Amino acid sequence: MGRPGDDLALRITETEAYLAVDDRASHSFRGPTARNAPMFGPPGRAYVYLIYGIHHCLNAVTEAEGVGAAVLIRGVEGVRGPGLVCRAYGLNLSHNGLDLSTSELRILPGAPVPDTDVLTGPRVGITRSAHLPLRFRWAAHVPRPRRARTAPQPPEE
């Protein structure tokens, strides 16, 4: 997270919500475990886990204590992908359970983004409950599709 004492402010550009009820993709679906315990803790805490044994993912716990729900931080300005966000800023399991309002890792309010600038759609990289429209992206930070290259045309005769 940079050098000790340095502050770094990033704007969140993409998230995915994981619900406490009827969301088979949520780590909390089957109830509390040692791994997902922070999801059932007080809101405003970090839930950091390791996926595929190599990528850390940062979530913000969102519901009352005892209710397992969180929001995955999928992207920040300049970095897309939850594993890349954690790698870029040195986030790992040592950040799991931190209070996101008072610790070294904080989520602070920023300038509002109008609802019309937020794209909503299905989550990615999961198979269960993937259809739920719980992925939110700031339209200004969504890459534009590349235009297909066309082969040069031979000169007309």
TORZA-111846 format. One record per residue (C-alpha): x, y, z; residue in three letters; residue number from 1. Coordinates in pm, whole numbers, padded with zeros to 5 digits. Example, Ala and Ser with C-alpha at 12.3 -4.5 7.8 and 13.67 -1.06 7.14 Angstrom:
2
      x      y      z resn resi
  01230 -00450  00780  ALA    1
  01367 -00106  00714  SER    2
***
This chain:
157
      x      y      z resn resi
  00000  00000  00000  MET    1
  00287  00234 -00066  GLY    2
  00544  00356  00183  ARG    3
  00447  00376  00552  PRO    4
  00287  00709  00628  GLY    5
  00190  00774  00265  ASP    6
 -00177  00819  00184  ASP    7
 -00312  00681 -00139  LEU    8
 -00662  00763 -00262  ALA    9
 -00826  00550 -00530  LEU   10
 -01166  00576 -00688  ARG   11
 -01365  00253 -00699  ILE   12
 -01491  00194 -01053  THR   13
 -01639 -00157 -01042  GLU   14
 -01802 -00376 -00778  THR   15
 -02005 -00694 -00738  GLU   16
 -02251 -00754 -00457  ALA   17
 -02281 -01087 -00277  TYR   18
 -02606 -01125 -00084  LEU   19
 -02685 -01303  00241  ALA   20
 -03004 -01470  00114  VAL   21
 -03065 -01683 -00198  ASP   22
 -02723 -01608 -00350  ASP   23
 -02551 -01939 -00419  ARG   24
 -02233 -01758 -00533  ALA   25
 -02188 -01583 -00198  SER   26
 -01929 -01726  00039  HIS   27
 -02190 -01686  00312  SER   28
 -02450 -01907  00140  PHE   29
 -02383 -02212  00358  ARG   30
 -02331 -02014  00678  GLY   31
 -02028 -01897  00875  PRO   32
 -01690 -02071  00840  THR   33
 -01339 -01980  00950  ALA   34
 -01273 -01839  00601  ARG   35
 -01586 -01623  00566  ASN   36
 -01622 -01516  00931  ALA   37
 -01560 -01145  00853  PRO   38
 -01867 -01147  00624  MET   39
 -02077 -01213  00935  PHE   40
 -01901 -00946  01142  GLY   41
 -01988 -00581  01174  PRO   42
 -02049 -00382  00856  PRO   43
 -01765 -00171  00725  GLY   44
 -01500 -00438  00774  ARG   45
 -01270 -00585  00510  ALA   46
 -01324 -00941  00399  TYR   47
 -01009 -01049  00214  VAL   48
 -00975 -01402  00082  TYR   49
 -00744 -01596 -00145  LEU   50
 -00888 -01741 -00464  ILE   51
 -00726 -02018 -00669  TYR   52
 -00445 -02010 -00413  GLY   53
 -00287 -01705 -00580  ILE   54
 -00515 -01398 -00598  HIS   55
 -00637 -01196 -00302  HIS   56
 -00978 -01030 -00329  CYS   57
 -01100 -00736 -00122  LEU   58
 -01464 -00706 -00012  ASN   59
 -01645 -00459  00210  ALA   60
 -01891 -00616  00456  VAL   61
 -02226 -00446  00410  THR   62
 -02491 -00587  00642  GLU   63
 -02557 -00599  01016  ALA   64
 -02347 -00829  01230  GLU   65
 -02460 -01189  01183  GLY   66
 -02581 -01131  00824  VAL   67
 -02322 -01246  00568  GLY   68
 -02311 -01000  00279  ALA   69
 -02031 -00807  00114  ALA   70
 -01932 -00611 -00195  VAL   71
 -01629 -00722 -00396  LEU   72
 -01404 -00440 -00519  ILE   73
 -01350 -00546 -00882  ARG   74
 -01175 -00233 -01005  GLY   75
 -01028  00104 -00916  VAL   76
 -00910  00382 -01145  GLU   77
 -00627  00241 -01355  GLY   78
 -00662 -00120 -01234  VAL   79
 -00926 -00371 -01344  ARG   80
 -00980 -00708 -01182  GLY   81
 -01008 -00786 -00812  PRO   82
 -00684 -00985 -00796  GLY   83
 -00494 -00710 -00975  LEU   84
 -00632 -00445 -00739  VAL   85
 -00500 -00636 -00438  CYS   86
 -00165 -00709 -00604  ARG   87
 -00116 -00348 -00714  ALA   88
 -00169 -00214 -00362  TYR   89
 -00022 -00496 -00153  GLY   90
 -00353 -00613 -00006  LEU   91
 -00350 -00961  00143  ASN   92
 -00490 -01173  00426  LEU   93
 -00328 -00942  00684  SER   94
 -00596 -00686  00587  HIS   95
 -00882 -00930  00654  ASN   96
 -01120 -00794  00920  GLY   97
 -00981 -00438  00923  LEU   98
 -01226 -00157  00999  ASP   99
 -01260  00025  00665  LEU  100
 -01339  00355  00837  SER  101
 -01048  00379  01084  THR  102
 -00765  00146  00977  SER  103
 -00479  00188  00732  GLU  104
 -00721  00064  00465  LEU  105
 -01026  00287  00440  ARG  106
 -01321  00341  00210  ILE  107
 -01420  00705  00217  LEU  108
 -01704  00888  00043  PRO  109
 -01615  01048 -00287  GLY  110
 -01790  01266 -00539  ALA  111
 -02123  01107 -00632  PRO  112
 -02163  00930 -00964  VAL  113
 -02506  00981 -01124  PRO  114
 -02715  00664 -01151  ASP  115
 -02725  00716 -01527  THR  116
 -02345  00670 -01536  ASP  117
 -02358  00330 -01362  VAL  118
 -02387  00014 -01571  LEU  119
 -02555 -00284 -01406  THR  120
 -02533 -00642 -01520  GLY  121
 -02465 -01003 -01429  PRO  122
 -02156 -01094 -01228  ARG  123
 -01857 -01249 -01402  VAL  124
 -01631 -01542 -01323  GLY  125
 -01895 -01743 -01134  ILE  126
 -02142 -02013 -01229  THR  127
 -02397 -02007 -00945  ARG  128
 -02640 -01715 -00930  SER  129
 -02444 -01553 -01214  ALA  130
 -02765 -01415 -01367  HIS  131
 -02827 -01176 -01077  LEU  132
 -02769 -00814 -01188  PRO  133
 -02524 -00740 -00907  LEU  134
 -02224 -00609 -01101  ARG  135
 -02191 -00230 -01104  PHE  136
 -01949 -00040 -01328  ARG  137
 -01885  00329 -01368  TRP  138
 -01945  00381 -01741  ALA  139
 -01659  00632 -01775  ALA  140
 -01414  00353 -01684  HIS  141
 -01548  00075 -01904  VAL  142
 -01309  00005 -02192  PRO  143
 -01452  00070 -02533  ARG  144
 -01466 -00234 -02760  PRO  145
 -01188 -00250 -03014  ARG  146
 -01289 -00196 -03369  ARG  147
 -01232 -00492 -03594  ALA  148
 -00940 -00442 -03825  ARG  149
 -01025 -00471 -04188  THR  150
 -00787 -00621 -04436  ALA  151
 -00655 -00379 -04696  PRO  152
 -00863 -00393 -05012  GLN  153
 -00693 -00446 -05347  PRO  154
 -00716 -00149 -05581  PRO  155
 -01008 -00148 -05817  GLU  156
 -00929 -00225 -06180  GLU  157
***
